[in-house]
Amino acid sequence: MSLRATILATGSHVPARVLTNADLEKMVDTSDEWITSRTGIKTRHIAGPGEYTSILAAHAAQKALAAAGLGAADIDVLVVATISAEMTMPSCACLVQKEIGAVNAFAFDVNAACSGFLYALSVAEKQILADPSLKILVIGAETLSSRVDWQDRNTCVLFGDAAGAVILGSSHRGDGLLAEKLFSDGSLYNLLYIDAAQSLNADLRNEDFQGSSIKMAGRDVFKYAVKAMESAVQVVLDKAGVAVSEVSLVVPHQANIRIINKLGQKLGLDPEKIYINVSRYGNTSAATIPLALDEANRAGRLQSGDLVMLCAFGGGFTWGATLIKWQ
């Protein structure tokens, strides 16, 4: 059989602190009913002292390594998808490398917002196809609590902190990444974005700077997200020659329960085939898919030979889908 990149193991980690809707009622003008009915979110995990993005990522990585029976020194490439690293330079991946002792890996970050994990997975797959001996650690990690305006009730109720990781290797057994398709549209960036810190060059300062927090036009994002993910999934199914009825589990980006439900309806999916954990974690951007994938894996929802569809949509705009045959 042809060579493919395959997922050898998964891992995830969330901070200890849980922020409930009842907690948010004391912080902003909102209610549990308002949040739940519009987003499906009940709780989210929020980083505490020392729980930087790289630390969450390192914990997830160590769990994936343990599941694979590998040591950090066995990793050749380390990729982190994030938009909320604690430093601009070095990359979050370099900090993770230091933290776990992946002394033989080269490390770098990928920024594609909520689609970041799929983008990072795609980059890692190409490395495996070029050199099947490689072991690659792919992580999606975020501390979006550091990028949220806690006075903006339209965004602060949505986001949480988490990390998820997978280890990629090669396979000739027929399992692995079967098909993918990634997209972006930079012309729509202003519907979902985060400004960088204000420029120290006076000539490059943003006159409308309102802080480095998430800005989102929620209704527009909803409209584009459903249509884009539906289209991406269909493109990948067609590319792989697979019918949607053959897919065992869909693991979508966990942004909002209404988006997930609408996507399921558009694709004609049995609700039992969609993995959902947004009620417990909220939107953790690049971490949502690997976190959900690890949960599904450890819960026995993924069996050898299962077809698993991953799909995401995020700021940029970026979006895409990846079809995997589970090992």
DABELJO-V838596 format. One record per helix or strand of 3 or more residues. SS is the DSSP state (helix for helix, strand for strand). FROM is the first residue (numbers start at 1). TO is the last residue. Records with the same first field share a line. If there is no record, write none. Layout:
BEGIN
SS->FROM-TO ; FROM-TO
END
This chain:
BEGIN
strand->4-13 ; 18-20 ; 43-45 ; 77-81 ; 106-110 ; 136-143 ; 161-171 ; 176-184 ; 192-194 ; 214-216 ; 249-252 ; 307-314 ; 318-325
helix->21-25 ; 32-39 ; 53-68 ; 72-74 ; 92-100 ; 113-130 ; 144-147 ; 153-156 ; 186-191 ; 202-204 ; 218-240 ; 244-246 ; 257-267 ; 271-273 ; 278-281 ; 285-298
END
